[in-house]
Amino acid sequence: MAFGARMLKTGLAVTLTLYFNSFFLHFPSPVISAVAAMFAMQPTIYRSWRHFLEQLQANTLGAVLALLAGMYFSKDPFAIGLICIVVIMICLKLKMQDSIGLTLVTVIAVMEASGEWQFALSRFVQILVGIGTASMVNIFFLPPKPREQFVLQIHSVFTKLSLLLRTAISNEIKENIFRDEKRGLEDSLKSLSDKFKLVEEEYKKLRGKQFSKIRDLVVYHQMLVALRKGVDVLDAVEEHYFQTDREKRHDAEFDRQMERLSKFHEHVLLKFDEKLKETDPPEIELMEAENVRFIREMMSISSERPDDELRVSIVASALFDYSYHIGRLDKLVEQYHRGTEEKKQGTA
């Protein structure tokens, strides 16, 4: 795992929490507060606010139950375990699963100090201080930028995909290296899908449902879909292409088509970043014409084994589907920039 802002902020939140508890609140043992701060660091601003509110509710509930139980059962281990079970059930019922861990810490800390109610309440306050400090650090110090991270990750994942597409048919990379790279690509794509969910959540919950934000999400989602379709091409090649009895010219044609699509995909991403000159005629028109020619030629391949024709058709269809979604992304990027320009002119 690479060192990042979240790690730095976690350390800062723990440090500030310990200082605040020791020098301002004068708690003798602020360790519980530091533990709460570590639990509270979240990947987005929206989740920080949500986590803070959920933890406030869940920990208050846990503390109240622990205080009441402590009045009758003191530090009995069986009672502590029973209250933990009750708290877990309530949190699940209220759909506050993410708050369970820290709430149980609160329950155990409060019940362990049973009979010393001032000490028990001080521990509860320490936990709230830890949660609050971590939330404030996350919001005001190097605030999370899931959108920027998502776009950077798109380029990183595409670089891996492009390498594999350009070498899948030519078979230039060693098989074990190719498998490792493909496995890494699939892991990166899964991580990218998780990042998109964060972006979607942040836009919908904190930024409202303005048309411009919905348009952004549509473009980002299509970026993700296009990458998935590229991975589908690699899967089709691996499962079907090399099992066919084919001619060398077919290898060359498939290799050229994958090179074209990879380059087209790269151009669309560069266009999104506004790094590309306009072409006349538009590249998408040239690509669509080339796709039609490629599909017709591949569908005309005849073989003594009907199974080979079917396998080649599957790979060609995967390439066509990949091309279609790159083309759709290209159109969405055009609309995205057109909308941005209109918005700038409207505010000028």
RODO-513366 format. One record per residue: x, y, z of N, C-alpha, C in turn; residue in one letter. Coordinates in steps of 0.1 Angstrom, whole numbers. Atoms other than C-alpha are relative to their C-alpha. Layout:
// residues N
PT     npx     npy     npz    capx    capy    capz     cpx     cpy     cpz   code
PT       X       Y       Z       X       Y       Z       X       Y       Z      A
...
END
This chain:
// residues 348
PT     npx     npy     npz    capx    capy    capz     cpx     cpy     cpz   code
PT       9     -12       0       0       0       0       9      12       0      M
PT      -8     -12       1      14      34     -10      -4      10      11      A
PT       3     -10      -9      18      62      14      -8      11      -6      F
PT       9     -10       5     -10      87      10      -5      10      10      G
PT       5     -11      -9     -29     117      25      -8      -6      11      A
PT       8       6     -10     -52      94      44       8      -5      12      R
PT      -9       5     -10     -23      78      63       5      12       8      M
PT      -6     -11      -6      -8     112      70     -11       7      10      L
PT      11      -6      -8     -42     126      83      -3      -9      12      K
PT       2       8     -12     -47      96     105      10       2      11      T
PT     -10      -3     -10     -14     102     122      -2      14       6      G
PT       2     -14      -5     -22     139     125     -12       0      10      L
PT      11       0      -9     -56     132     140       3      -6      13      A
PT      -4       7     -13     -42     108     166       8      10       8      V
PT      -9     -10      -7     -15     134     175      -8      11       7      T
PT       8     -11      -5     -40     162     179      -9      -4      11      L
PT       9       5     -10     -64     141     198       7      -3      14      T
PT      -8       3     -12     -37     130     223       4      13       7      L
PT      -3     -13      -6     -26     166     228     -12       7       6      Y
PT      12      -6      -5     -61     179     232      -5      -6      13      F
PT       4       7     -12     -70     153     257       9       3      12      N
PT     -10      -1     -11     -38     157     277       1      14       6      S
PT      -3     -14      -4     -34     195     278     -12       9       2      F
PT      12      -9      -1     -69     209     275     -11      -7       9      F
PT      10       7      -8     -92     182     290       6      -7      12      L
PT      -8       6     -12     -65     168     313      -5     -14       3      H
PT       4      14      -3     -77     132     309      13      -8       3      F
PT     -12       7      -4     -52     108     325       5     -10     -10      P
PT      -4      11      10     -53      81     298      -8       2     -13      S
PT       8      -3      12     -64      94     263       2     -10     -11      P
PT      -2      10      10     -56      61     245     -13      -3      -7      V
PT      13       3       6     -93      54     239      -4      11     -11      I
PT       3     -11      10     -97      88     222       8      -2     -12      S
PT      -8       2      12     -68      80     199      -5     -11      -9      A
PT       6      11       7     -84      47     190     -12       4      -8      V
PT      12      -5       7    -116      65     181       4       8     -12      A
PT      -4      -8      11     -97      89     159       5      -8     -12      A
PT      -5       9      10     -81      61     140     -12      -7      -8      M
PT      11       6       6    -115      45     134      -8      10      -9      F
PT       9     -10       5    -131      78     123       5       5     -14      A
PT      -6      -5      12    -108      86      93      -7      -6     -12      M
PT       8       5      11    -129      83      61       5       5     -14      Q
PT      -5      -3      13    -122      84      23      -6      13      -7      P
PT       6     -12       6    -146     113      15      -6       9      11      T
PT       6      -9     -10    -160     144      32     -14      -4       4      I
PT      13       5      -3    -195     131      29       0     -11      11      Y
PT       0      11      -9    -186      99      47       6       4      14      R
PT      -4      -5     -13    -168     119      74     -12       5       8      S
PT      12      -5      -7    -200     138      82      -9     -11       4      W
PT       9      12      -3    -221     106      80       6      -8      11      R
PT      -6       8     -10    -196      87     101      -1       7      14      H
PT       0      -7     -12    -195     114     127     -14       0       6      F
PT      14       1      -5    -233     115     130      -4     -14       5      L
PT       3      14      -4    -236      77     131       7      -4      13      E
PT      -8       3     -12    -209      74     156      -6       7      13      Q
PT       6      -8     -11    -225     101     178     -12      -7       5      L
PT      12       7      -4    -258      82     178       3     -13       6      Q
PT      -3      14      -4    -244      47     181       7       0      14      A
PT      -8       0     -13    -219      56     209      -8       5      11      N
PT       9      -5     -10    -245      76     228      -9     -12       5      T
PT       9      11      -3    -268      46     226       8     -11       8      L
PT      -8      10      -7    -240      22     237       4       4      14      G
PT      -4      -5     -13    -229      44     265     -12       0      10      A
PT      12       0      -9    -265      47     279      -3     -14       4      V
PT       2      14      -3    -270       9     277      10      -5      10      L
PT     -11       4      -9    -236       4     294      -2       5      14      A
PT       2      -6     -13    -244      28     322     -11      -7       7      L
PT      12       7      -6    -278      12     328       4     -14       5      L
PT      -4      14      -3    -263     -23     327      10       0      12      A
PT     -10      -1     -11    -234     -12     350      -7       2      14      G
PT       6      -2     -12    -259      -2     376      -5     -13       7      M
PT       6      13      -5    -272     -38     380      11     -11       0      Y
PT      -9      11       2    -243     -60     368      14       3       2      F
PT     -14      -4      -3    -212     -40     375       9      -5     -12      S
PT      -9       4      10    -182     -55     357      -1     -15      -4      K
PT       2      14       3    -196     -90     352       3      -3     -15      D
PT      -3       3      14    -180    -104     320     -12      -5      -9      P
PT      12       5       8    -212    -122     310      -9      12      -3      F
PT       9     -12       3    -232     -89     313       6       8     -11      A
PT      -7      -8      10    -206     -71     292      -2      -6     -14      I
PT       2       7      13    -208     -97     265     -15       1      -5      G
PT      14      -1       4    -246     -97     266      -4      14      -6      L
PT       3     -13       5    -248     -59     262       7       3     -14      I
PT      -7      -1      13    -223     -61     233      -9      -6     -11      C
PT       9       6       9    -247     -85     216     -12       8      -3      I
PT      12      -9       1    -277     -62     222       4      12      -9      V
PT      -4     -12       8    -257     -32     208       2      -4     -15      V
PT      -2       4      14    -247     -51     177     -14      -2      -7      I
PT      13       2       5    -283     -61     171      -7      13      -3      M
PT       7     -13       2    -296     -25     175       7       7     -12      I
PT      -8      -7      11    -268     -11     152      -4      -6     -14      C
PT       4       7      13    -277     -37     125     -14       4      -4      L
PT      14      -3       3    -314     -29     128      -1      15      -5      K
PT       0     -14       4    -306       9     125       9       2     -12      L
PT      -9      -1      12    -283       2      95      12       8       3      K
PT     -12      -8      -4    -253      16     113      12     -10       3      M
PT     -10      11      -1    -229     -14     107      14       6       2      Q
PT     -13      -5      -1    -199       8     103       4       6      14      D
PT      -3      -5     -14    -203      21     139       1     -10      10      S
PT       0      11     -10    -204     -13     156      13      -1       7      I
PT     -13       2      -7    -166     -16     163       3      10      11      G
PT      -3     -10     -10    -162      17     180     -10       1      11      L
PT      10       0     -10    -195      15     198       3     -11      11      T
PT      -3      11     -10    -184     -18     214      12       4       9      L
PT     -11      -5      -8    -152      -1     225      -6       9      11      V
PT       7      -9     -10    -175      25     242      -6      -8      11      T
PT       7       8     -10    -196      -2     259      10      -6      10      V
PT      -9       7      -8    -166     -21     272       7      10      10      I
PT      -7     -10      -8    -148      11     284      -9       5      11      A
PT       9      -5     -10    -179      24     302      -4     -10      11      V
PT       4      10     -10    -189      -9     318      12      -4       9      M
PT     -12       4      -8    -153     -16     329       2      10      11      E
PT      -1     -10     -11    -155      17     349     -13       1       8      A
PT      13       0      -7    -188       7     364       2       3      15      S
PT      -1      -5     -13    -194      23     397       7      13       2      G
PT      -7     -12       0    -172      52     389      -6       8     -12      E
PT       7      -6      11    -197      72     368       7      12      -7      W
PT      -7     -12       5    -176     103     364      11      -5     -10      Q
PT     -11       6       9    -147      82     350      -6      -6     -12      F
PT       6       6      12    -171      63     327      -5      10     -10      A
PT       5     -11       9    -186      95     313      12       7      -7      L
PT     -12      -6       6    -151     109     308       6      -8     -12      S
PT      -4       9      11    -142      79     286      -9       2     -12      R
PT      10      -3      11    -174      85     266       4      13      -7      F
PT      -4     -13       5    -163     121     261      13      -1      -8      V
PT     -13       2       8    -128     110     250      -3      -6     -14      Q
PT       3       7      13    -143      88     223      -6      10     -10      I
PT       6     -10       8    -164     117     210      10      10      -5      L
PT     -11      -9       4    -134     140     210       9      -6     -11      V
PT      -8       7      11    -114     114     189      -8       0     -13      G
PT       8       0      12    -143     111     164       0      14      -6      I
PT       1     -14       5    -147     149     161      13       5      -5      G
PT     -13      -5       4    -110     156     158       4      -6     -14      T
PT      -3       7      13    -105     130     130      -9       6     -11      A
PT       9      -6      11    -136     144     111       5      14      -4      S
PT      -5     -14       4    -123     180     113      13      -1      -8      M
PT     -13       1       7     -88     170     102      -3      -5     -14      V
PT       3       5      13    -103     150      73      -6      11      -9      N
PT       8     -10       7    -125     179      62       9      12      -4      I
PT      -7     -12       2    -101     208      66      15      -1      -4      F
PT     -14       2       3     -66     193      61       1     -10     -11      F
PT      -1       9      12     -59     179      26     -13      -7      -2      L
PT      13       7       1     -96     172      21       0     -10     -12      P
PT       0      10      11    -103     141       0      -5       5     -13      P
PT       5      -4      14    -107     146     -38      -2     -12      -8      K
PT       3      13       7    -123     114     -51      -1       2     -15      P
PT       1      -2      15    -130     130     -85      14       0      -7      R
PT     -13      -1       6     -94     139     -92       8     -13       1      E
PT      -6      13      -2     -82     106     -78      -6     -10     -10      Q
PT       6       9      10    -107      87    -101       6       3     -14      F
PT      -5      -3      13     -95     105    -132      14      -4      -2      V
PT     -13       5       1     -59      98    -124       1     -15      -1      L
PT       0      15       0     -67      62    -117      -5      -5     -14      Q
PT       4       4      14     -85      60    -151      12      -1      -9      I
PT     -12       0       9     -53      69    -169       9     -12       4      H
PT      -9      11      -4     -33      44    -148      -5     -14      -5      S
PT       6      13       4     -57      15    -155       0      -1     -15      V
PT      -1       1      14     -58      24    -192      14      -3      -5      F
PT     -14       3       4     -20      23    -195       2     -15       1      T
PT      -2      15      -1     -21     -13    -182      -8      -7     -10      K
PT       9       6      10     -50     -22    -205       6       1     -14      L
PT      -6      -2      13     -33      -7    -235      12      -9      -3      S
PT     -12       9       2      -1     -27    -230      -5     -14      -3      L
PT       4      13       2     -20     -59    -228      -8      -2     -13      L
PT       7       1      13     -42     -52    -258       9       0     -11      L
PT      -9      -1      11     -13     -43    -280       9     -12      -1      R
PT      -9      12       0       6     -75    -270      -8     -13       1      T
PT       8      12      -2     -23    -100    -266       1      -9     -12      A
PT       0       9      12     -23    -113    -302      14      -3      -4      I
PT     -14       2       4      14    -107    -310       7      -9       9      S
PT      -6       9     -10      22    -127    -279      15       3       3      N
PT     -14      -5      -3      53    -106    -272       4      -1      14      E
PT      -3       0     -15      51    -107    -234       0     -15       4      I
PT       0      13      -6      60    -139    -215     -14      -3       6      K
PT      13       3      -5      29    -158    -205      -2       2      14      E
PT       1      -2     -14      35    -157    -168      -1      15       3      N
PT       1     -14      -2      41    -119    -170     -13       6      -5      I
PT      13      -5       5      10    -114    -191     -11      -3      10      F
PT      10       4      -9     -11    -133    -166       1       9      13      R
PT      -2      -8     -12       4    -113    -137      -6      14      -3      D
PT       5     -14       3      -3     -80    -155     -15       0      -1      E
PT      14       0       2     -38     -90    -164      -7      -1      14      K
PT       6       1     -14     -45    -100    -127       1      14       6      R
PT      -2     -14      -5     -31     -66    -117     -10      10      -6      G
PT      10      -9       7     -54     -49    -143     -14      -2       6      L
PT      14       3      -5     -85     -67    -129      -1       6      14      E
PT       0      -5     -14     -75     -57     -93      -2      16      -1      D
PT       0     -14       1     -70     -21    -104     -14       5      -5      S
PT      14      -3       4    -104     -21    -122     -10      -1      11      L
PT       9       1     -12    -121     -33     -91       2      12       9      K
PT      -3     -12      -8    -104      -5     -71      -6      12      -6      S
PT       5     -12       8    -115      20     -98     -15       0       2      L
PT      14       1      -2    -151       7     -94      -4       5      13      S
PT       3      -4     -14    -150      13     -57       2      16       1      D
PT      -2     -14       0    -136      48     -63     -11       8      -7      K
PT      11      -6       6    -164      56     -87     -12       1       9      F
PT      11       0      -9    -189      47     -60       2      12      10      K
PT      -3     -11      -9    -172      72     -37      -3      14      -7      L
PT       3     -12       8    -174      99     -65     -15       2      -1      V
PT      15      -1       2    -211      91     -71      -6       4      13      E
PT       6      -4     -13    -219      93     -34       3      14       4      E
PT      -4     -13      -4    -200     125     -29      -8      10      -8      E
PT       7      -9       9    -217     142     -59     -15       1       4      Y
PT      14       0      -3    -252     131     -50      -4       5      14      K
PT       4      -4     -14    -251     137     -13       4      14       4      K
PT      -5     -13      -4    -230     169     -10      -2      11     -10      L
PT       0     -10      10    -232     186     -43     -13       2      -7      R
PT      14      -1       6    -269     182     -51      -1      -8     -13      G
PT       3       8      12    -284     169     -83      -1       9     -12      K
PT       0      -9      11    -275     197    -107       3      -8     -13      Q
PT      -2       7      13    -275     188    -144      15      -2      -3      F
PT     -15       1       3    -237     195    -147       6     -12       8      S
PT      -5      11      -8    -230     170    -119      -4     -13      -5      K
PT       5      13       6    -251     143    -134       7      -3     -13      I
PT      -7       2      12    -234     149    -167      14      -5       3      R
PT     -13       5      -4    -200     144    -150       0     -15       3      D
PT       1      14      -4    -211     111    -135      -3      -9     -12      L
PT       3       8      12    -224      99    -168      13      -3      -8      V
PT     -12       2       7    -190     105    -184      10      -9       8      V
PT      -9       9      -8    -171      89    -155      -4     -14      -1      Y
PT       5      14       1    -193      59    -156       3      -7     -14      H
PT      -3       5      13    -188      55    -193      15      -3      -2      Q
PT     -14       3       0    -150      57    -188       3     -14       6      M
PT      -2      13      -7    -153      28    -164      -5     -12      -9      L
PT       5      11       8    -175       8    -188       9      -3     -12      V
PT      -9       2      11    -151      13    -217      12      -8       4      A
PT     -12       8      -5    -122      -1    -196      -5     -14       2      L
PT       5      14      -2    -144     -31    -186      -1      -7     -14      R
PT       1       6      13    -151     -37    -223      14      -4      -6      K
PT     -13       4       4    -114     -37    -230       5     -13       7      G
PT      -4      12      -8    -108     -63    -203      -8     -12      -6      V
PT       8      11       7    -137     -84    -220       7      -4     -13      D
PT      -7       4      12    -116     -83    -252      11     -10       4      V
PT     -11       9      -4     -86     -98    -234      -5     -14       5      L
PT       6      13      -4    -109    -125    -218      -4      -8     -13      D
PT       4       7      12    -123    -133    -253      12      -6      -7      A
PT     -12       5       7     -88    -136    -268       6     -12       7      V
PT      -6      11      -8     -76    -158    -240      -8     -13       0      E
PT       8      12      -1    -106    -181    -240      -3      -6     -14      E
PT       5       5      13    -113    -184    -278      11       1     -11      H
PT      -8      -2      12     -87    -169    -301      11     -10      -3      Y
PT     -12       9       2     -57    -191    -295      -4     -15      -1      F
PT       5      14       2     -79    -222    -297      -4      -3     -14      Q
PT       4       1      14     -86    -216    -334      12      -4      -9      T
PT     -10       3      10     -67    -229    -364      -1      12     -11      D
PT       2     -12       8     -61    -195    -381      13       3      -8      R
PT     -12      -4       9     -38    -179    -407       7      12       6      E
PT      -8     -11      -6     -11    -154    -399      -6      13      -4      K
PT       6     -13       4     -29    -127    -418     -11       4       9      R
PT      11      -3      -9     -58    -130    -394       6       5      13      H
PT      -7      -5     -12     -33    -125    -365       3      15      -2      D
PT      -4     -14       3     -20     -94    -382     -12      10       0      A
PT      12      -9       1     -55     -80    -388      -6       2      14      E
PT       5      -2     -14     -67     -86    -352      10       9       8      F
PT     -10      -8      -7     -34     -71    -339      -2      14      -4      D
PT       2     -14       4     -39     -40    -360     -13       6       5      R
PT      13      -6      -5     -75     -36    -349       1       3      15      Q
PT      -1      -2     -15     -66     -39    -312       9      12       2      M
PT      -9     -12      -1     -38     -13    -318      -8      12      -3      E
PT       8     -11       4     -63      10    -335      -9       4      12      R
PT      10      -3     -10     -89       7    -307       8       6      13      L
PT      -8      -5     -11     -62      12    -280       4      15      -2      S
PT      -4     -14       4     -50      44    -298     -13       9       1      K
PT      12      -8       0     -86      56    -302      -4       3      14      F
PT       3      -1     -14     -93      50    -265       9      11       6      H
PT      -9     -10      -6     -62      70    -256      -3      14      -5      E
PT       3     -13       6     -72      98    -279     -12       6       7      H
PT      12      -5      -7    -106     101    -262       3       5      14      V
PT      -4      -5     -14     -90     103    -227       8      13      -1      L
PT      -8     -13       1     -66     130    -240     -10      11      -4      L
PT      10     -10       4     -96     148    -255      -7       5      13      K
PT       7      -4     -12    -113     147    -221       9      10       8      F
PT     -10      -9      -7     -81     163    -206       3      13      -8      D
PT      -2     -12       9     -83     189    -235      15       1      -4      E
PT     -14       0       4     -48     179    -247       1      -3     -15      K
PT       0       5      14     -59     169    -283      -5      11      -9      L
PT       5      -9      10     -63     189    -314     -12      -6      -7      K
PT      11       5       7     -95     186    -334       4      -5     -13      E
PT      -4       7      13     -94     163    -364     -12       2     -10      T
PT      10      -2      10    -113     167    -397       3     -10     -11      D
PT      13       3      -7    -131     144    -403       3      -5      14      P
PT      -2       5     -13    -136     135    -367       5     -15       1      P
PT      -6      13      -1    -117     104    -356     -10     -11       2      E
PT      11      11      -3    -149      86    -345      -6      -5     -13      I
PT       6       4      13    -162      86    -381      10     -10      -7      E
PT     -10       9       7    -129      70    -394       0     -13       8      L
PT      -1      12      -7    -130      45    -366     -13      -9      -2      M
PT      12       8       2    -166      35    -372       0      -7     -14      E
PT      -1       5      13    -159      30    -409      10     -12       0      A
PT     -10      10      -1    -128       9    -400      -6     -12       7      E
PT       6      11      -7    -149     -12    -376      -9      -8      -9      N
PT       9       7      10    -175     -20    -403       8      -9      -9      V
PT      -9       8       9    -147     -31    -426       5     -13       7      R
PT      -6      10      -8    -131     -52    -399     -10     -12       2      F
PT      11      10      -3    -163     -70    -389      -4      -8     -12      I
PT       3       7      12    -172     -78    -424      10     -10      -5      R
PT     -11       8       4    -138     -92    -432       1     -12      10      E
PT      -1      11      -9    -138    -113    -400     -11     -10      -1      M
PT      12       8       1    -173    -126    -405       1      -9     -13      M
PT      -1       7      13    -163    -138    -440      11     -11       1      S
PT     -10      11      -1    -136    -161    -426      -6     -14       0      I
PT       6      14       1    -143    -197    -435      11     -10       6      S
PT      -9      10      -5    -128    -227    -418      -6     -14      -1      S
PT       6      14       0    -131    -265    -420      -6      -4      13      E
PT       6       2     -13    -140    -264    -384     -10      11       4      R
PT      10     -11      -3    -173    -245    -377       3       6      14      P
PT      -3      -5     -13    -162    -241    -341      10      12       0      D
PT      -9     -11       1    -133    -219    -352      -6      13      -5      D
PT       7     -12       5    -156    -196    -371      -7       7      12      E
PT       8      -5     -11    -177    -192    -340       9       7      10      L
PT      -9      -6      -9    -147    -185    -318       5      14      -5      R
PT      -5     -12       6    -133    -159    -341     -11      11       0      V
PT      11     -10       0    -168    -142    -343      -1       5      14      S
PT       2      -5     -14    -169    -140    -305      11      10       3      I
PT     -11     -10      -2    -135    -122    -304      -3      13      -8      V
PT       4     -12       8    -146     -99    -332     -11       8       6      A
PT      11      -7      -7    -178     -91    -314       4       7      12      S
PT      -6      -7     -12    -159     -83    -282       7      13      -4      A
PT      -7     -12       5    -138     -59    -302     -10      11      -5      L
PT      10     -10       4    -168     -43    -318      -7       7      12      F
PT       7      -5     -12    -185     -39    -284       9      10       7      D
PT     -10      -9      -5    -153     -23    -271       1      13      -8      Y
PT       0     -12       9    -152       1    -301     -12       8       2      S
PT      12      -7      -2    -188      10    -296       0       9      13      Y
PT       0      -7     -13    -183      20    -260      10      11       0      H
PT     -10     -11       1    -152      40    -268      -7      12      -8      I
PT       7     -10       8    -173      58    -295     -10       7       8      G
PT      10      -7      -8    -200      65    -270       7       9      10      R
PT      -8      -8      -9    -174      78    -245       4      13      -8      L
PT      -5     -12       8    -161     101    -273     -11      10      -1      D
PT      12      -9       2    -196     116    -279      -3       7      13      K
PT       3      -6     -13    -201     121    -242      10      10       4      L
PT     -10      -9      -3    -168     138    -238      -2      13      -8      V
PT       4     -12       8    -178     162    -267     -11       8       7      E
PT      11      -7      -7    -210     170    -249       4       6      13      Q
PT      -5      -5     -13    -192     174    -216       7      13      -2      Y
PT      -7     -12       2    -169     200    -230      -8      11      -6      H
PT       9     -10       6    -196     217    -250      -9       6      12      R
PT       8      -5     -11    -217     220    -218       9       9       9      G
PT      -9      -8      -8    -186     234    -199       2      13      -6      T
PT      -2     -12       8    -181     260    -226     -12       9       1      E
PT      12      -8      -1    -217     271    -225      -2       5      14      E
PT       1      -5     -14    -216     274    -187       9      11       2      K
PT     -10     -11      -2    -185     296    -189      -5      12      -7      K
PT       5     -11       8    -201     318    -216     -12       6       7      Q
PT      12      -5      -7    -233     320    -195       4       9      12      G
PT      -4      -8     -12    -214     333    -164       9      11      -4      T
PT      -8     -11       4    -192     356    -184      -7      14      -1      A
END
